[in-house]
Amino acid sequence: MLALSGILAAPADNERWLRLDVADGFSPSALAFRVTHFSRVSFQFASRHEHRHRVLLSNERRTMATNFHTGLETPLQADQAGVFQRRTTFPIRTDPLQDDKATEIKLLSVARPHMRAFHYSWLSFFCAFFGWFSIPPLMPTIKKQLGLTADQVSNSNIVSVTSTIFGRAVGGPLCDRYGARTVQAVLLIVGAIPVASAALVTSYTGLMLARFFIGLVGCSFIATTYWTSTMFSKEVVGSANALAAGWGNLGAGVTTLVTPQIFNLVTMNDALSDDMGWRIALLFPAVFMVIVGVALYFNSDDCPQGQYKDLRKNHAMDIAATKPASDMKNALMHVAKMPVTWILAFQYACSFGVEIQVHNVLTEFYYEDFTYSDCDPTTDANECRRLTQSRATLISSLFGFMCLFARALGGYLSDVANRRFGMKGRIGVQFVAFAGQAVFLYCFSTTKNLSSSVPLLVFFGIFVQACTGSTYGIVPYVLPAFTGATSGFVGAGGNVGALCWSLMFKGVGNRSESFKYLSIFVAVAAVITFGTKVPTHAALWEKDDSVHGTEIDDDSVHAGKAAGSSPKATV
């Protein structure tokens, strides 16, 4: 068609070359000459037409993606989000072919909508983890003040992750429907209630109820990754997810360090009793959660085009994004039929689930299990311990502080490997991360020497965090039509794993032996990586990618074209 249009648009002085006159005698040489020139002219005009078309598209895309508008610090109002009106200018480079998602990460920027959402996503997740794990660092004191047994402490650890399983499973579909901003705000504000209520418990039953409802804030991880996936394009979404989730997970390490120091501060010089001190210390994370929850709800956006409710009101969202809540069940059922989601869920159980369990038991492990060999603990347990509660929590916090960079490192390496080797690269990074975690976890379980235990803990923490980052580098490719449901399903696997590991630790009794058994499960997670088969991509044991190709599928994954993917505004 381009060739024909070029012929029809040919100048008049070329018409003589397109005629066969009788005077030429219809000689073969004359005929060949004219046919050759006919093809040359056709190709030239076709090339000009194609070049002109490419230039127009390039200019349009450049205009939409790079223009800067200084008035973007105000949210997109309902009357501005009509079907024929949408944001086309942003204070960051975006790709209009991927629903205006950002193609870069500016960590020093807090401009709306992309970077504001990024910073609120990790900060809110940080607050959630700060509140969720505020009790374990104080457990030695709580155990003494409430008169708890070792089994009762284990039971409280178990219930703290049980409630999160259901919440994670439905968190993704809720984000698909209402937006991650709303879900995250509700989780923080409502979750602050049981965190504060934990300061009022006086019995084992009260502690169990408080920790059960506190566990619901663990669902904030799903909203965090969903939010960043809505704001960032395929080129940087792996790094954005890993950074937000890693910095959010850092809340567990910070609360392990900070909460005992608050306890020490308020009980200094017997200003308050130990029983009152741990209760006061639990109020700080509750207040922190409410402040951040309210702030993010009123000062951030659901997606690059504004708020879901405004876009839905003005019919500016995909039909798939406005489906009723009854479709949540269908999404989860569809995701559950994919074998790769079960593999990723088990691997997340052996990474994030392991992380949760370690946070729950690590302080007690260092406080109670590291004792002097020539001392009788039945005489005076405190005299036999090498570490105080504060020093034990200080060492334990090192594990949590690996979140600062290790999870982002896993996501970054997954992105780099994907650019070089496609999905095989991501799966390869997944195998290396889990293999490293298994090795260092086993070594950590076999030592009771502080000088070797602490470095092994650090390396174990690096690899377990890298595993969580590399796992969610694969998740968006599994089923693009139900990214939120897939994320929730895999995330629930992490909490199921934490529940299983808590039961195992309780059944075994010995923490060192439990860590050793746990390393075996992690090794299994590394081996089954070879069975990971993402649709339209090749597994490690296959020769080539499918006919769809990695690049084509990457575009379809993150451009939001599939039904049920993150909503977008329409022109």
Secondary structure, 3 states (H helix, E strand, C coil): CHHHHHHHCCCHHHHHHHCCCHHHCCCHHHHHHHHHHHHHHHHHHHHHHHHHHHHHHHHHHHHHHHCCCHHHHCCCCHHHCCCCCCCCCCCCCEEHHHCCEECCCCCCCCCCCHHHHHHHHHHHHHHHHHHHCCCHHHHHHHHHHHCCCHHHHHHHHHHHHHHHHHHHHHHHHHHHHHCHHHHHHHHHHHHHHHHHHHHHCCCHHHHHHHHHHHHHHHHHHHHHHHHHHHHECCCCHHHHHHHHHHHHHHHHHHHHHHHHHHHHHHCHHHCCCHHHHHHHHHHHHHHHHHHHHHHHHHCCCCECCECHHHHHHCCCCCHHHHCCCCHHHHHHHHHHCCHHHHHHHHHHHCCHHHHHHHHHHHHHHHHHCCECCCCCCCCCHHHHECCCHHHHHHHHHHHHHHHHCHHHHHHHHHHHHHHHHCHHHHHHHHHHHHHHHHHHHHHHHCCCCHHHHHHHHHHHHHHHHHHHHHHHHHHHHHCHHHHHHHHHHHHHHHHHHHHHHHHHHHHHCCHHHHHHHHHHHHHHHHHHHHHCCCCCCCCCCCCCCCCCCHHHHHHHHHCCCCCCCCCCCCC
